[in-house]
Amino acid sequence: MSQRDTLVHLFAGGCGGTVGAILTCPLEVVKTRLQSSSVTLYVSEVQLNTMTGASVNRVVSPGPLHCLKVILEKEGPRSLFRGLGPNLVGVAPSRAIYFAAYSNCKEKLNGVFDPDSTQVHMISAAMAEVVRTRLREEGTKYRSFFQTLSLIVQEEGYGSLYRGLTTHLVRQIPNTAIMMATYELVVYLLNG
């Protein structure tokens, strides 16, 4: 692969990641809010069997649509793009590296398997979720991860580990489609 081809894939990957992150940022904000420890709502219930009618608080995790509604009502539409800047700082180079590694792997594997076959695309993509991850690893990060994981389970239970999962899955499909379409379009235009 020539240096120009590598640069084209770096640039196209960065563009794809950037456009995908911008267009799906509202879903990322909702997911993050649902994963946050401060998002739980306290719903008041009246006990009918007591003479005083005392209320009892019950902890409830809101759903994605309720969370979106609360964000829009209390903070306005601009808040759905909060944190986009720092996200783009990470997404653009991360996706640029991913797609450059992906295209390099694909070119090499086209000589091993049927060119542009499903195997070539799947193995290239897997070799790229690994190269990108290794480039982002730092020192003793995992020790702190497990400490945090343990603390969350102790304080909030196992269910709290899945907060925002639905929103993440709903966000991931359009994000990937937008990112891949943008990537392919930019590669096509630059190689056109």
TORVEXTOR-227138 format. One record per residue (C-alpha): y, z, x; residue in three letters; residue number from 1. Coordinates in nm, 2 decimals, always signed. Example, Ala and Ser with C-alpha at 12.3 -4.5 7.8 and 13.67 -1.06 7.14 Angstrom:
<nodes>
-0.45 / +0.78 / +1.23 / ala / 1;
-0.11 / +0.71 / +1.37 / ser / 2;
</nodes>
This chain:
<nodes>
+0.00 / +0.00 / +0.00 / met / 1;
+0.34 / -0.10 / +0.14 / ser / 2;
+0.62 / +0.15 / +0.19 / gln / 3;
+0.82 / -0.04 / -0.09 / arg / 4;
+0.53 / +0.01 / -0.33 / asp / 5;
+0.51 / +0.38 / -0.25 / thr / 6;
+0.89 / +0.41 / -0.31 / leu / 7;
+0.86 / +0.22 / -0.64 / val / 8;
+0.59 / +0.46 / -0.76 / his / 9;
+0.78 / +0.77 / -0.64 / leu / 10;
+1.09 / +0.65 / -0.82 / phe / 11;
+0.91 / +0.55 / -1.14 / ala / 12;
+0.71 / +0.87 / -1.15 / gly / 13;
+1.04 / +1.07 / -1.11 / gly / 14;
+1.19 / +0.87 / -1.39 / cys / 15;
+0.89 / +0.92 / -1.62 / gly / 16;
+0.88 / +1.29 / -1.56 / gly / 17;
+1.26 / +1.32 / -1.62 / thr / 18;
+1.26 / +1.13 / -1.95 / val / 19;
+0.95 / +1.31 / -2.07 / gly / 20;
+1.10 / +1.65 / -1.99 / ala / 21;
+1.44 / +1.57 / -2.16 / ile / 22;
+1.28 / +1.44 / -2.48 / leu / 23;
+1.03 / +1.72 / -2.52 / thr / 24;
+1.26 / +2.00 / -2.40 / cys / 25;
+1.30 / +2.15 / -2.75 / pro / 26;
+0.92 / +2.20 / -2.77 / leu / 27;
+0.92 / +2.36 / -2.42 / glu / 28;
+1.19 / +2.60 / -2.53 / val / 29;
+0.99 / +2.70 / -2.85 / val / 30;
+0.67 / +2.74 / -2.64 / lys / 31;
+0.85 / +2.96 / -2.39 / thr / 32;
+1.00 / +3.17 / -2.66 / arg / 33;
+0.66 / +3.22 / -2.82 / leu / 34;
+0.52 / +3.32 / -2.48 / gln / 35;
+0.80 / +3.57 / -2.42 / ser / 36;
+0.73 / +3.94 / -2.48 / ser / 37;
+1.06 / +3.97 / -2.67 / ser / 38;
+0.97 / +3.73 / -2.95 / val / 39;
+0.76 / +3.96 / -3.16 / thr / 40;
+0.90 / +4.03 / -3.50 / leu / 41;
+0.86 / +4.36 / -3.68 / tyr / 42;
+0.79 / +4.31 / -4.05 / val / 43;
+0.85 / +4.60 / -4.28 / ser / 44;
+0.58 / +4.69 / -4.54 / glu / 45;
+0.62 / +4.95 / -4.81 / val / 46;
+0.34 / +5.20 / -4.86 / gln / 47;
+0.28 / +5.22 / -5.23 / leu / 48;
+0.07 / +5.53 / -5.22 / asn / 49;
+0.34 / +5.77 / -5.09 / thr / 50;
+0.60 / +5.94 / -5.30 / met / 51;
+0.88 / +5.86 / -5.05 / thr / 52;
+0.80 / +5.49 / -5.03 / gly / 53;
+0.81 / +5.51 / -4.65 / ala / 54;
+0.79 / +5.19 / -4.46 / ser / 55;
+0.55 / +5.10 / -4.18 / val / 56;
+0.62 / +4.84 / -3.91 / asn / 57;
+0.37 / +4.58 / -3.83 / arg / 58;
+0.39 / +4.35 / -3.53 / val / 59;
+0.37 / +3.98 / -3.61 / val / 60;
+0.39 / +3.68 / -3.38 / ser / 61;
+0.60 / +3.40 / -3.54 / pro / 62;
+0.47 / +3.05 / -3.56 / gly / 63;
+0.64 / +2.75 / -3.39 / pro / 64;
+0.83 / +2.63 / -3.69 / leu / 65;
+0.96 / +2.98 / -3.77 / his / 66;
+1.06 / +3.02 / -3.40 / cys / 67;
+1.24 / +2.68 / -3.41 / leu / 68;
+1.43 / +2.78 / -3.73 / lys / 69;
+1.54 / +3.11 / -3.58 / val / 70;
+1.66 / +2.94 / -3.26 / ile / 71;
+1.86 / +2.68 / -3.45 / leu / 72;
+2.01 / +2.94 / -3.69 / glu / 73;
+2.11 / +3.20 / -3.43 / lys / 74;
+2.19 / +2.99 / -3.12 / glu / 75;
+2.25 / +2.63 / -3.23 / gly / 76;
+2.10 / +2.30 / -3.14 / pro / 77;
+2.22 / +2.31 / -2.78 / arg / 78;
+2.00 / +2.60 / -2.71 / ser / 79;
+1.70 / +2.38 / -2.75 / leu / 80;
+1.79 / +2.23 / -2.41 / phe / 81;
+1.84 / +2.56 / -2.23 / arg / 82;
+1.67 / +2.56 / -1.89 / gly / 83;
+1.65 / +2.18 / -1.88 / leu / 84;
+1.84 / +2.15 / -1.54 / gly / 85;
+1.60 / +2.38 / -1.34 / pro / 86;
+1.31 / +2.21 / -1.52 / asn / 87;
+1.43 / +1.87 / -1.41 / leu / 88;
+1.47 / +1.99 / -1.05 / val / 89;
+1.10 / +2.06 / -1.05 / gly / 90;
+0.97 / +1.79 / -1.27 / val / 91;
+1.12 / +1.48 / -1.10 / ala / 92;
+0.99 / +1.55 / -0.75 / pro / 93;
+0.66 / +1.68 / -0.89 / ser / 94;
+0.59 / +1.37 / -1.10 / arg / 95;
+0.72 / +1.15 / -0.82 / ala / 96;
+0.46 / +1.29 / -0.58 / ile / 97;
+0.19 / +1.28 / -0.85 / tyr / 98;
+0.24 / +0.91 / -0.93 / phe / 99;
+0.27 / +0.81 / -0.57 / ala / 100;
-0.06 / +0.98 / -0.49 / ala / 101;
-0.21 / +0.84 / -0.81 / tyr / 102;
-0.12 / +0.48 / -0.72 / ser / 103;
-0.24 / +0.53 / -0.36 / asn / 104;
-0.58 / +0.67 / -0.48 / cys / 105;
-0.61 / +0.39 / -0.74 / lys / 106;
-0.55 / +0.12 / -0.47 / glu / 107;
-0.82 / +0.27 / -0.25 / lys / 108;
-1.07 / +0.33 / -0.53 / leu / 109;
-1.03 / -0.03 / -0.66 / asn / 110;
-1.23 / -0.13 / -0.35 / gly / 111;
-1.51 / +0.12 / -0.43 / val / 112;
-1.54 / +0.08 / -0.81 / phe / 113;
-1.47 / -0.20 / -1.05 / asp / 114;
-1.10 / -0.27 / -1.01 / pro / 115;
-0.88 / -0.09 / -1.27 / asp / 116;
-1.19 / +0.05 / -1.44 / ser / 117;
-1.20 / +0.38 / -1.63 / thr / 118;
-1.36 / +0.55 / -1.33 / gln / 119;
-1.08 / +0.44 / -1.10 / val / 120;
-0.81 / +0.57 / -1.33 / his / 121;
-0.98 / +0.91 / -1.40 / met / 122;
-1.07 / +0.98 / -1.04 / ile / 123;
-0.73 / +0.88 / -0.92 / ser / 124;
-0.56 / +1.11 / -1.18 / ala / 125;
-0.78 / +1.40 / -1.08 / ala / 126;
-0.72 / +1.35 / -0.71 / met / 127;
-0.35 / +1.32 / -0.76 / ala / 128;
-0.36 / +1.74 / -1.12 / glu / 129;
-0.52 / +1.84 / -0.69 / val / 130;
-0.27 / +1.69 / -0.43 / val / 131;
+0.03 / +1.79 / -0.64 / arg / 132;
-0.10 / +2.14 / -0.69 / thr / 133;
-0.18 / +2.19 / -0.32 / arg / 134;
+0.17 / +2.08 / -0.23 / leu / 135;
+0.32 / +2.34 / -0.47 / arg / 136;
+0.11 / +2.64 / -0.36 / glu / 137;
+0.26 / +2.93 / -0.18 / glu / 138;
+0.13 / +3.24 / +0.02 / gly / 139;
+0.01 / +3.53 / -0.19 / thr / 140;
+0.11 / +3.40 / -0.53 / lys / 141;
-0.23 / +3.46 / -0.69 / tyr / 142;
-0.23 / +3.83 / -0.62 / arg / 143;
+0.08 / +3.87 / -0.83 / ser / 144;
-0.06 / +3.63 / -1.10 / phe / 145;
-0.36 / +3.85 / -1.16 / phe / 146;
-0.15 / +4.17 / -1.16 / gln / 147;
+0.07 / +4.01 / -1.43 / thr / 148;
-0.23 / +3.89 / -1.62 / leu / 149;
-0.38 / +4.23 / -1.62 / ser / 150;
-0.06 / +4.40 / -1.73 / leu / 151;
-0.01 / +4.16 / -2.02 / ile / 152;
-0.36 / +4.22 / -2.15 / val / 153;
-0.33 / +4.60 / -2.12 / gln / 154;
+0.01 / +4.61 / -2.30 / glu / 155;
-0.02 / +4.33 / -2.56 / glu / 156;
-0.39 / +4.24 / -2.59 / gly / 157;
-0.58 / +3.92 / -2.52 / tyr / 158;
-0.42 / +3.73 / -2.81 / gly / 159;
-0.08 / +3.74 / -2.63 / ser / 160;
-0.23 / +3.51 / -2.36 / leu / 161;
-0.24 / +3.23 / -2.61 / tyr / 162;
+0.11 / +3.25 / -2.74 / arg / 163;
+0.27 / +2.91 / -2.74 / gly / 164;
-0.06 / +2.72 / -2.70 / leu / 165;
-0.02 / +2.52 / -3.02 / thr / 166;
+0.34 / +2.42 / -2.92 / thr / 167;
+0.22 / +2.33 / -2.57 / his / 168;
-0.05 / +2.10 / -2.71 / leu / 169;
+0.20 / +1.94 / -2.95 / val / 170;
+0.45 / +1.89 / -2.67 / arg / 171;
+0.20 / +1.76 / -2.41 / gln / 172;
+0.09 / +1.45 / -2.61 / ile / 173;
+0.43 / +1.30 / -2.66 / pro / 174;
+0.54 / +1.42 / -2.32 / asn / 175;
+0.26 / +1.24 / -2.15 / thr / 176;
+0.30 / +0.92 / -2.36 / ala / 177;
+0.68 / +0.91 / -2.29 / ile / 178;
+0.62 / +0.98 / -1.92 / met / 179;
+0.35 / +0.72 / -1.88 / met / 180;
+0.54 / +0.45 / -2.07 / ala / 181;
+0.86 / +0.52 / -1.87 / thr / 182;
+0.66 / +0.51 / -1.55 / tyr / 183;
+0.50 / +0.18 / -1.63 / glu / 184;
+0.83 / +0.03 / -1.75 / leu / 185;
+1.01 / +0.13 / -1.43 / val / 186;
+0.73 / -0.01 / -1.21 / val / 187;
+0.73 / -0.33 / -1.41 / tyr / 188;
+1.11 / -0.37 / -1.39 / leu / 189;
+1.12 / -0.30 / -1.02 / leu / 190;
+0.83 / -0.53 / -0.94 / asn / 191;
+0.93 / -0.78 / -1.20 / gly / 192;
</nodes>
